[in-house]
Amino acid sequence: MPEQLILRVAVPAPLHHCFDYLPPDDVAADRLIPGVRVRVPFGRGERCGVLLELVSPGEGDGRRLKAAGAILDPQPLFSADDLALLRWAAGYYHHPIGEVIANALPVRLRKGEAPVPIRQRIWSLTPLGKQQERSALRRAPKQAELLDLLRESGGSLEQTQLLQICGSCRPALKALADKDWISVDERLPEAPGAAPPPAPSRLNGDQQSAVDGVDLERFDACLLDGVTGSGKTEVYLELVGRVLAKGRQALVLVPEIGLTPQLIRRFERRLGQGLAVLHSGLAAGERERAWHLARLGHAAVVLGTRSALLTPLPRLGLIVVDEEHDLSFKQQDGFRYSARDLAVIRAQRTGCPVILGSATPSLESLQNARAGRYTHLRLTQRAGEAKPARMDLLDIRSVRMEAGLSPVLLQKLRETLDAGNQALLFINRRGFAPIVTCHACGWVAQCRRCDARMTLHAASRLLWCHHCGSQRRQDDKCPECGDTDLRSLGQGTERVEQVLASCFPDVGIARIDRDSTRRKGSLDQLLNGIRTGKYSLLLGTQMLAKGHHFPDVTLVGILDVDQGLFGADFRAAERMAQLIIQVAGRAGRAEKPGRVLIQTRHPDHPMMQLLVHRGYAAFADEMLAERQAAAFPPFSYQALLRAEAPREQAPREFLDEARELAENLSGGRVELWGPVPAPMERRAGRYRAHLLLQADQRTDLQRLLSAWVHRLAVLKSARRVRWSIDVDPQEMF
């Protein structure tokens, strides 16, 4: 009688190993395929894991094993290559494999639920609908928008695509169906074959050179270094079209949900192929359905944020990472992976090219291009007739300000609006004011759970901690001295909007931040209002800084970025420069000239002068020289051990033990810095501390981590803290 094989299962748990189970009694052997989900007994309950491999009883004691409860999938959800990539990621980032694989699954599937059906609802124009004029729907703009979309797409569109583009539009769909202007049909999707060759492109010389510099038949990491407005998206579209013509799939990653609606439209209009969208703003069922379409090969293009990188794609032929420098591509909790870096590894293992695009490339990517590890593709000119915007520094020392706005900036705003153009103001702080203080005794509203001040949100009369999320009602009087003279200091987007409304009462103002765009579809509505001229003054945070094309914006004002000049993190100046250039890139993107005004109290700072007068490339060269002299990344490699606990001493005790253990294992090849308190020591009621590891060679750091991480879990002090490893950390906060 043949020996019974053992199932090795990755179970989502904070443990760095897999678990062995006997097969269920009633399951045929041909269903035991790596990549299927398995319901298994775990502790006092059950969990849903993923079968990684079948092993012989010699590798585990089958007599003492429990039997798995059930095999949940008739076919694997992950291929062998998918599992190999996830195992590599778990090893490199030193995170439990069960949690890594759980991150790659949609939420419902992690819980062991049955997959959602993937039948498509297709909405099509009826003969009567094709005859209708847009003017007939003057009082129903959402219905008119739907009709336009259906016409542009050839007469029919899948419902998920309509919802992705238009937001909540089910009432409008029903109204059009009741008029017999559109009809709906349900069908199973067909796997697309090779798309027709793309139409002849209208690329300029730089764009054509960039496209020709990408070999679609092999792995190549390409840094697409293009100034803002140079047409990087056109390069992406041309390359994706060529990949689809070969019958392959393309994966396009963007840093922000806000960038997806406009990209969806451009991809749909240009490529006309099935598009799956994956981001956290979708309902769980919508997102899972898109995931299945990608996994089964029915979606030719997958467009999404960071987590879309982990989606199975059987015919992957190209990966694009837009705004590759963006911090959003680094997961900051749980499985702390970099989607940008992992995209390069995935492309290498798949044998396809990866395009990393940015107007302000990260210093890591620039150094890789310098060293010849990446192909450096450059777009040096803005597309069409657009010219680079003129950048000037506004010295605001000793200047009387109005909610952070200088008289010069207010005058330039007035001149821009009077000329019939749009203006954009950037301040990277939401809310009304970051400080509320008592004028009598100096009391400041502090978060009760963090070492941070509370931000006043005037519209809701709430004091809000932007670090832990705690809220409380605005105080009517000082809790220490009882005085009622409470004053708000500084400014956020709410306060600036209030002042702008008083200075320009007849001008439409669009405020775009996390507070004003919470409702589904609200961001798209604001962006549409900007494009149609409803709003002439645009005000916002980083949500406005990336990727948006506003052809009528001729003036950009940047209110407060000085903190980047003196940040405690060695990456602070790099982040500041990237932000300034990205925001500045919104000005003068069409034939109208643009101007950028940067308010600063340090106009003579050499880094600010270098950035404004010689550009980001010269700034990056200087920063790379500084990093090399200081032996900071990208000229060294780091990992950060974080620990937190309700008791102040517990993190320090654990990190002291961890350091002693690391010193015994490192052989002197890895530097250890700390432990030290985190820059914000108390957050959400827990005290936090860090231990930084740095090595000249990545292999030395990884060798130490491999031996060290498994031993940390058994330290006595580890039981009193919550700890995590962050490999290649991007923030020290």
C-alpha atoms as one frame of an Amber mdcrd trajectory, in Angstrom:
protein
   0.000   0.000   0.000   1.567   3.365  -1.023   2.497   5.768   1.704   0.063
   8.628   2.268   1.464  12.031   1.267   1.402  14.928   3.709   0.015  18.387
   2.925   2.365  21.280   3.707   0.090  24.277   4.197   0.822  28.014   4.553
  -1.523  29.172   7.320  -1.986  32.919   7.990  -0.329  33.209  11.397   2.638
  35.183  12.795   4.900  32.129  12.557   7.760  31.688  10.106   7.047  28.099
   9.081   4.391  26.006   7.374   2.177  23.346   8.948   1.763  19.688   7.984
  -1.625  17.924   7.745  -2.962  14.648   6.526  -5.221  14.825   3.452  -8.984
  14.811   4.055 -10.386  11.280   3.883 -12.954  11.985   1.170 -10.777  13.924
  -1.314  -9.356  12.361  -4.468  -5.581  12.564  -4.881  -5.872  14.546  -8.132
  -7.387  17.474  -6.197  -4.305  17.822  -3.971  -2.582  20.402  -6.138  -0.324
  23.147  -4.732  -2.092  26.495  -4.948  -5.553  25.370  -3.753  -7.046  26.664
  -0.519  -7.351  24.233   2.367  -9.486  24.531   5.480  -7.421  23.183   8.376
  -7.781  22.818  12.154  -5.611  25.417  13.894  -5.479  25.855  17.650  -9.028
  25.736  18.953 -10.588  26.715  15.648 -10.095  26.500  11.897  -8.262  28.621
   9.360  -8.031  28.859   5.602  -4.531  28.188   4.290  -2.978  27.478   0.908
  -1.381  24.156  -0.032   2.287  24.754  -0.874   3.563  21.259  -1.540   3.089
  17.529  -0.944   5.802  15.858   1.103   6.547  12.261   1.933   6.037  10.954
   5.488   9.798  10.852   5.937   9.780  14.648   6.262   7.090  14.698   8.961
   5.571  12.357  11.473   2.286  11.425   9.845   1.069   9.479  12.865   0.786
  12.652  14.961  -0.758  14.931  12.351  -4.312  16.173  12.147  -6.313  15.771
   8.955  -7.198  18.823   6.871 -10.879  19.681   6.895 -11.566  20.328   3.207
 -10.052  21.295  -0.127 -11.897  24.477  -1.113 -10.978  24.903  -4.787 -11.331
  22.531  -7.768  -8.303  24.171  -9.431  -5.300  26.038  -7.985  -5.652  29.775
  -7.431  -1.875  30.174  -7.697   0.506  28.615 -10.212   3.869  27.148  -9.226
   5.544  30.383 -10.412   3.160  32.491  -8.306   3.942  30.451  -5.200   7.671
  30.636  -5.896   7.499  34.443  -6.088   5.543  34.666  -2.829   7.984  32.342
  -1.085  10.881  34.473  -2.337   9.176  37.613  -1.011   8.551  35.972   2.363
  12.220  35.035   2.560  13.617  38.410   1.499  11.333  40.484   3.735  11.469
  37.881   6.541   7.713  37.747   6.961   5.612  34.628   7.696   4.757  32.860
   4.432   1.129  32.275   5.455   0.547  36.012   5.909   2.358  36.817   2.643
   0.077  34.482   0.684  -2.981  35.837   2.494  -1.987  39.318   1.274  -2.129
  38.011  -2.299  -5.723  36.783  -1.898  -8.936  38.865  -1.994 -10.539  39.302
   1.418 -13.383  36.810   0.945 -11.067  34.084  -0.284  -8.806  34.545   2.749
 -11.813  33.715   4.925 -12.496  30.479   3.067 -15.610  31.701   1.259 -16.645
  30.466  -2.177 -15.372  32.523  -5.141 -17.725  35.137  -6.562 -19.273  34.281
  -9.962 -17.524  35.965 -12.861 -20.441  36.320 -15.256 -20.414  39.781 -16.814
 -23.333  42.211 -17.039 -22.975  43.931 -20.411 -24.879  47.168 -21.014 -25.499
  48.035 -24.682 -27.156  50.849 -26.599 -30.456  49.847 -28.168 -31.405  51.105
 -31.668 -33.565  53.726 -29.938 -30.696  54.775 -27.699 -28.342  55.231 -30.637
 -30.730  57.832 -32.053 -30.784  60.008 -28.921 -29.005  63.344 -28.733 -27.086
  64.400 -25.632 -29.191  67.560 -25.429 -32.210  65.404 -24.540 -30.559  64.692
 -21.164 -29.681  68.235 -20.120 -31.250  67.675 -16.703 -29.742  64.197 -16.257
 -25.949  64.624 -16.582 -25.155  61.148 -15.242 -27.368  59.522 -17.876 -25.770
  61.702 -20.559 -22.316  60.661 -19.350 -23.282  56.978 -19.584 -24.606  57.381
 -23.126 -21.383  59.117 -24.166 -19.268  56.343 -22.661 -21.261  53.630 -24.416
 -20.934  55.434 -27.756 -17.174  55.931 -27.308 -16.707  52.229 -26.495 -18.517
  50.994 -29.604 -21.990  50.619 -28.125 -21.471  48.344 -25.119 -19.530  48.155
 -21.859 -19.273  45.767 -18.948 -21.032  47.018 -15.791 -17.917  46.918 -13.609
 -16.123  49.181 -16.069 -19.018  51.637 -16.025 -18.976  51.717 -12.223 -15.207
  52.186 -12.179 -15.416  55.179 -14.515 -18.658  56.813 -13.358 -18.857  55.848
  -9.698 -22.321  55.054  -8.358 -24.449  55.040 -11.516 -26.923  52.197 -10.998
 -29.975  54.569 -10.774 -28.929  56.187 -14.051 -28.538  52.768 -15.705 -32.019
  51.787 -14.541 -33.492  55.068 -15.825 -31.963  54.563 -19.277 -33.122  50.933
 -19.332 -36.684  52.014 -18.446 -36.611  54.316 -21.494 -35.455  51.360 -23.628
 -32.328  53.306 -24.585 -29.984  50.629 -23.199 -30.298  46.906 -22.490 -28.387
  44.449 -20.330 -27.147  40.942 -21.014 -25.214  38.472 -18.852 -22.471  36.294
 -20.254 -19.301  34.475 -19.295 -16.160  36.341 -20.316 -14.086  34.991 -23.161
 -10.338  34.785 -22.835  -8.941  37.373 -25.245  -6.562  36.282 -27.944  -3.916
  38.462 -29.486  -5.150  42.004 -29.979  -4.846  43.615 -33.397  -1.607  45.543
 -33.877  -1.871  49.018 -32.371  -2.671  51.906 -34.679   0.315  53.932 -35.877
   1.427  56.010 -32.929   1.843  59.773 -32.823   4.892  59.757 -30.598   7.531
  62.456 -30.640  11.199  61.618 -31.063  11.947  61.097 -27.354   8.872  58.921
 -26.878   9.646  56.801 -29.926  13.233  56.293 -28.763  11.978  55.196 -25.361
   9.544  52.684 -26.890  12.221  51.334 -29.230  14.583  50.975 -26.270  12.379
  48.334 -24.605  12.861  44.708 -25.674   9.514  42.983 -25.086  11.010  39.510
 -25.523  13.216  39.415 -22.435  13.678  40.796 -18.951  14.917  44.354 -18.761
  14.452  46.896 -15.982  13.972  50.287 -17.628  13.911  53.632 -15.819  11.679
  55.977 -17.834  12.998  59.329 -16.619  10.700  61.971 -18.099  10.047  65.561
 -17.082   6.475  66.330 -15.985   4.182  66.563 -18.994   6.596  64.703 -21.282
   4.040  62.043 -22.200   5.136  59.020 -20.174   1.583  57.641 -20.316   1.750
  57.629 -24.125   4.864  55.469 -23.891   3.063  53.104 -21.517   0.064  52.855
 -23.864   2.232  52.135 -26.887   4.164  49.390 -25.079   1.005  47.848 -23.605
  -0.593  47.825 -27.076   2.390  45.940 -28.476   2.266  43.430 -25.616  -1.458
  42.788 -26.172  -0.776  42.245 -29.880   1.461  39.349 -28.820  -1.405  37.797
 -26.835   0.077  38.642 -23.448  -1.106  40.529 -20.387   0.144  43.813 -18.952
   0.197  44.974 -15.320   0.142  48.730 -14.638   0.702  49.963 -11.070  -0.159
  53.467  -9.870   0.469  54.893  -6.391  -2.938  56.456  -5.717  -6.574  55.444
  -6.246  -7.176  58.984  -7.487  -5.078  58.329 -10.597  -7.080  55.297 -11.717
 -10.247  56.916 -13.216  -8.382  58.990 -15.801  -6.067  56.093 -16.689  -9.054
  53.761 -17.090 -10.537  56.123 -19.662  -7.297  56.443 -21.597  -6.643  52.701
 -21.648 -10.213  51.885 -22.653 -10.244  54.426 -25.485  -6.832  53.463 -26.823
  -6.722  49.698 -26.379 -10.359  48.576 -26.355  -9.356  45.439 -24.429 -10.689
  43.918 -21.217  -9.404  45.924 -18.278  -9.403  44.728 -14.657  -9.043  47.375
 -11.937  -7.785  46.486  -8.460  -7.641  48.932  -5.563  -8.999  49.327  -2.034
 -11.766  51.710  -3.096 -13.720  48.894  -4.750 -16.310  46.747  -3.011 -14.940
  43.349  -1.973 -17.007  41.494  -4.585 -15.969  43.841  -7.426 -12.330  43.538
  -6.506 -12.425  39.754  -6.235 -14.166  39.418  -9.568 -11.486  41.547 -11.243
  -8.856  39.374  -9.527 -10.391  36.204 -10.993 -10.581  37.744 -14.478  -6.870
  38.544 -14.241  -5.973  35.112 -12.820  -7.857  33.270 -15.544  -6.355  35.398
 -18.304  -9.642  37.085 -19.278  -8.324  40.547 -18.406  -5.681  41.693 -20.850
  -4.645  44.681 -18.721  -4.618  44.894 -14.924  -4.504  48.420 -13.515  -4.163
  48.858  -9.796  -2.381  50.094  -6.721   0.357  48.377  -4.709  -1.373  45.066
  -3.891  -2.261  44.412  -7.551   1.360  43.342  -8.009   0.596  40.046  -6.223
  -2.254  39.123  -8.610  -1.704  35.880 -10.578  -1.281  36.620 -14.315  -0.732
  33.563 -16.525   0.438  35.472 -19.644   2.329  38.372 -18.101   4.345  40.248
 -20.719   4.974  43.707 -19.212   4.931  45.493 -15.849   4.656  49.280 -15.602
   5.225  51.108 -12.300   4.081  54.717 -12.722   5.513  57.332 -10.298   7.986
  54.709  -9.137   9.469  57.072  -6.547   6.213  57.291  -4.596   6.237  56.183
  -0.967   2.807  54.560  -1.450   4.477  51.606  -3.156   6.018  50.599   0.182
   3.675  48.760   2.554   4.144  50.344   5.976   2.597  47.673   8.212   2.140
  43.912   8.257   3.929  42.465   5.227   6.287  45.420   4.609   7.154  44.879
   0.956   8.068  47.366  -1.755   5.808  46.870  -4.778   8.345  48.674  -6.964
  11.252  46.442  -5.964   9.144  43.288  -6.039   7.900  44.266  -9.523  11.498
  44.105 -10.744  11.928  40.653  -9.200   8.644  39.425 -10.692   9.608  40.669
 -14.155  12.997  39.012 -13.856  11.480  35.674 -12.853   8.858  35.937 -15.626
  11.304  37.048 -18.309   9.463  40.243 -19.267  10.420  43.934 -19.114   9.466
  46.266 -16.279   9.137  50.029 -16.801   9.728  52.309 -13.806   8.436  55.749
 -14.743   8.855  59.076 -12.953   9.659  62.740 -13.447  11.551  62.571 -10.141
  13.113  59.095  -9.951  14.123  57.740  -6.574  17.826  57.913  -5.816  17.869
  54.103  -5.657  16.590  53.817  -9.228  18.942  56.535 -10.504  21.910  54.752
  -8.957  20.797  51.450 -10.523  20.665  53.227 -13.898  24.118  54.736 -13.327
  25.534  51.325 -12.446  24.077  49.781 -15.628  21.595  47.548 -13.823  18.688
  49.508 -15.344  18.290  50.823 -18.889  17.969  54.611 -18.608  15.313  55.997
 -20.974  14.921  59.790 -20.998  12.093  62.112 -22.028  13.599  65.586 -21.877
  10.874  67.682 -23.529   7.244  68.316 -22.665   4.763  66.879 -25.138   3.197
  69.154 -27.764   3.783  72.887 -27.442   4.064  72.918 -23.632   7.121  74.609
 -22.121   8.669  74.073 -18.679   7.093  76.280 -16.039   9.161  79.105 -14.573
   9.978  78.500 -10.904  10.559  81.306  -8.379  11.129  81.452  -4.642   9.005
  83.848  -2.564  10.838  85.019   0.545   8.162  85.169   3.279  10.439  86.158
   6.155   8.940  89.167   7.992   5.932  89.112   5.628   2.416  89.501   7.037
   0.559  86.392   5.899  -3.124  85.620   5.598  -3.684  81.901   6.407  -0.290
  81.109   4.950  -0.827  83.187   1.792   1.574  86.056   1.109   0.393  89.307
  -0.523   2.497  88.570  -3.612   0.908  85.144  -4.054  -2.600  86.561  -3.577
  -1.902  89.212  -6.227  -0.604  86.630  -8.695  -3.702  84.517  -8.051  -5.909
  87.491  -8.869  -4.012  88.205 -12.098  -4.249  84.545 -13.166  -8.000  84.327
 -12.512  -8.669  87.674 -14.211  -6.925  86.311 -17.326  -9.409  83.413 -17.408
  -6.916  80.758 -16.318  -6.865  78.294 -13.425  -4.532  78.313 -10.418  -3.491
  75.528  -8.059  -2.402  75.901  -4.437  -0.624  73.073  -2.653  -0.406  72.578
   1.096   0.337  69.147   2.442  -1.794  69.493   5.560  -5.521  68.819   5.777
  -7.909  70.187   8.369  -8.266  73.795   9.553  -5.266  74.292  11.849  -2.569
  71.966  13.232  -2.427  73.675  16.657  -5.092  74.773  19.130  -3.706  76.667
  22.131  -4.872  78.714  25.102  -3.744  82.324  24.805  -3.860  82.745  28.592
  -1.757  79.834  29.863  -0.158  78.282  26.770  -1.996  74.938  26.927  -1.886
  73.036  23.611  -4.427  70.396  22.539  -2.491  67.123  22.604  -3.563  63.654
  21.590  -4.138  61.567  24.707  -2.715  58.476  23.009   0.198  59.919  20.976
   3.074  62.357  21.326   1.313  64.593  18.814  -0.871  67.665  18.666  -4.499
  67.454  17.630  -5.536  69.061  14.341  -8.674  71.198  14.325 -11.267  70.309
  11.673 -13.549  73.351  11.767 -16.327  71.970   9.576 -17.054  69.163  12.043
 -15.764  71.018  15.149 -13.523  68.057  15.886  -9.989  67.776  17.182  -8.421
  64.952  15.235  -5.132  63.083  15.634  -3.843  62.319  12.147  -1.535  59.623
  13.545  -3.859  57.320  15.490  -7.229  58.602  14.228  -8.663  59.464  17.653
 -11.183  62.328  17.737 -12.855  64.505  20.349 -15.085  67.552  20.325 -13.425
  70.953  20.119 -12.920  72.436  23.587 -15.041  75.476  24.546 -12.583  76.542
  27.229  -9.073  75.658  28.329  -9.114  72.417  30.367  -6.196  73.711  32.495
  -7.064  77.337  33.348 -10.680  77.610  32.179 -10.036  80.611  29.906 -12.182
  80.773  26.751  -9.549  82.481  24.560  -8.567  79.400  22.553  -6.745  80.140
  19.321  -5.939  78.036  16.291  -2.453  78.467  14.839  -1.102  77.472  11.465
  -3.194  76.440   8.516  -4.526  73.410   6.704  -6.601  73.071   3.571  -9.864
  74.051   5.330  -8.469  77.371   6.575  -6.854  78.242   3.237 -10.158  77.463
   1.492 -11.976  79.797   3.872  -9.593  82.678   3.131  -9.705  82.049  -0.621
 -13.509  82.103  -0.533 -13.442  85.518   1.155 -10.805  86.916  -1.234 -12.395
  85.465  -4.396 -16.126  85.156  -3.625 -17.191  84.688  -7.270 -14.652  81.967
  -8.098 -15.353  78.235  -7.929 -12.953  76.539  -5.485 -12.197  72.810  -5.527
 -10.599  71.482  -2.345  -9.127  68.022  -2.846  -7.892  66.153   0.211  -8.783
  62.975   2.061 -11.666  64.690   3.873 -13.376  66.161   0.792 -13.120  62.934
  -1.234 -14.339  60.329   1.263 -17.563  59.558  -0.611 -17.274  57.192  -3.531
 -17.138  59.086  -6.810 -16.529  62.471  -5.154 -12.950  62.749  -6.404 -13.988
  62.010  -9.969 -16.739  64.630  -9.745 -14.270  67.262  -8.540 -11.773  66.390
 -11.279 -14.512  66.591 -13.915 -15.533  69.987 -12.532 -11.944  71.188 -12.862
 -11.699  70.019 -16.467 -15.012  71.618 -17.456 -14.084  74.967 -15.880 -16.535
  74.830 -12.982 -13.620  75.410 -10.596 -10.892  77.955 -11.304  -9.077  77.727
  -7.962  -7.719  74.309  -7.036  -6.496  73.621  -3.520  -5.220  70.338  -2.222
  -2.699  67.988  -0.715  -0.559  65.328  -2.414  -3.698  63.966  -4.088  -3.350
  66.867  -6.577   0.389  66.512  -7.065   0.647  63.391  -9.209  -0.313  62.545
 -12.732  -3.231  64.932 -13.254  -3.453  66.922 -16.484  -5.025  70.365 -16.073
  -4.331  72.265 -19.312  -5.732  75.585 -18.022  -3.607  75.736 -14.869  -0.970
  78.418 -15.422  -0.035  79.228 -11.817   0.984  76.874  -9.012   1.583  78.132
  -5.486   3.399  75.907  -2.975   2.717  77.076   0.569   4.834  75.052   2.990
   7.611  72.566   2.234  10.449  74.003   4.341  10.331  71.151   6.847  11.927
  68.919   4.207  15.128  70.957   4.436  15.683  70.014   8.079  13.945  66.645
   8.507  15.401  64.028  10.848  15.101  61.339   8.144  17.981  61.362   5.658
  15.395  61.002   2.871  13.539  64.216   3.849  15.265  66.464   1.283  14.698
  63.921  -1.499  10.976  63.714  -0.668  10.736  67.519  -0.558  12.368  67.918
  -3.976  10.163  65.238  -5.542   7.061  66.879  -4.126   8.004  70.346  -5.386
   8.768  69.115  -8.903   5.624  66.966  -9.060   3.384  69.836  -7.918   5.169
  72.306 -10.194   4.507  69.971 -13.103   0.786  70.762 -12.984   1.480  74.254
 -14.402   1.774  75.095 -18.096   0.947  71.663 -19.481  -0.662  73.026 -22.676
   0.276  75.943 -24.938  -0.128  78.488 -22.107   3.082  79.290 -20.176   3.169
  78.274 -16.531   4.663  79.776 -13.390   5.434  78.226 -10.008   5.809  80.260
  -6.798   7.361  78.521  -3.786   6.862  80.304  -0.470   9.851  79.724   1.795
  11.596  81.150   4.849  14.900  79.739   3.583  15.290  81.086   0.048  19.092
  81.019   0.295  19.320  77.354   1.282  21.749  75.724  -1.205  19.509  72.723
  -1.838  16.504  74.935  -2.598  18.603  77.102  -4.905  20.007  74.063  -6.683
  16.566  72.541  -7.252  14.958  75.731  -8.557  17.774  76.904 -10.815  19.323
  73.666 -12.080  16.492  71.150 -11.755  15.897  67.749 -10.202  18.720  65.963
 -12.063  21.375  68.259 -10.586  19.716  68.013  -7.169  19.748  64.200  -7.364
  23.448  64.179  -8.325  24.275  66.256  -5.260  22.142  64.069  -2.988  23.741
  60.883  -4.329  27.186  62.304  -3.601  26.095  63.077  -0.035  24.604  59.612
   0.415  27.788  57.970  -0.853  29.949  60.034   1.502  27.709  59.094   4.442
  27.403  55.423   3.347  23.602  55.671   3.306  21.317  53.803   0.861  21.566
  53.225  -2.057  25.249  52.723  -1.151  24.379  50.481   1.785  21.498  48.243
   2.845  19.279  48.593   5.893  16.718  46.778   7.989  14.761  48.249  10.882
  13.585  46.230  13.879  10.570  47.958  15.414   9.091  47.142  18.812   6.108
  48.600  20.680   4.274  47.896  23.935   1.923  49.573  26.423   4.787  49.712
  28.973   7.574  52.192  28.249  10.514  49.938  29.160   9.394  46.774  27.348
  10.474  47.770  23.795  13.907  48.864  25.019  14.438  45.624  26.956  13.524
  43.540  23.909  15.739  45.557  21.551  18.685  45.372  23.977  18.404  41.584
  23.909  17.961  41.618  20.135  21.092  43.738  19.678  23.187  41.434  21.846
  21.999  38.460  19.810  22.749  40.241  16.514  26.257  41.193  17.654  27.008
  37.523  18.306  25.734  36.517  14.852  26.974  39.316  12.597  30.705  38.746
  12.744  31.212  42.522  12.585  29.889  42.797   9.010  26.644  44.547  10.013
  26.468  47.843  11.893  23.900  48.177  14.677  22.493  51.605  15.562  20.387
  51.893  18.690  18.089  50.957  20.192  16.552  54.435  20.348  13.005  55.708
  20.891  11.021  56.223  17.695  10.782  59.873  16.515   7.212  59.766  17.861
   7.774  57.545  20.878   4.137  57.111  21.965   1.539  56.398  19.297  -1.971
  54.991  19.749  -1.219  54.383  23.437   1.885  52.275  22.786   5.559  53.135
  23.326   7.816  52.480  20.348  11.563  51.999  19.822  13.843  51.060  16.899
  17.041  49.165  16.199  18.657  49.906  12.813  20.879  47.418  11.003  23.110
  48.515   8.109  25.601  46.628   5.920  27.762  47.441   2.909  26.660  44.201
   1.213  23.074  43.001   0.887  24.180  39.380   1.333  25.726  40.135   4.734
  22.521  41.771   5.936  20.307  38.964   4.623  22.562  36.302   6.135  22.248
  37.910   9.555  18.482  38.391   9.249  17.970  34.739   8.267  19.714  33.529
  11.417  18.414  36.301  13.677  14.685  36.687  12.999  13.772  33.107  13.969
  15.620  33.497  17.285  13.934  36.785  18.154  10.586  35.038  18.590  11.899
  32.849  21.417  13.407  35.671  23.478  11.604  36.072  26.800  11.257  39.817
  26.264   9.550  39.198  22.887   6.409  38.044  24.699   5.881  41.545  26.119
   6.113  43.482  22.846   4.764  43.604  19.325   7.728  43.576  16.949   8.342
  43.621  13.198  11.180  43.645  10.686  11.242  46.225   7.894  13.766  45.365
   5.168  14.774  48.355   3.012  12.778  50.789   5.192  11.596  53.979   3.526
  10.484  55.759   6.697  12.084  55.838  10.121   8.917  57.187  11.743
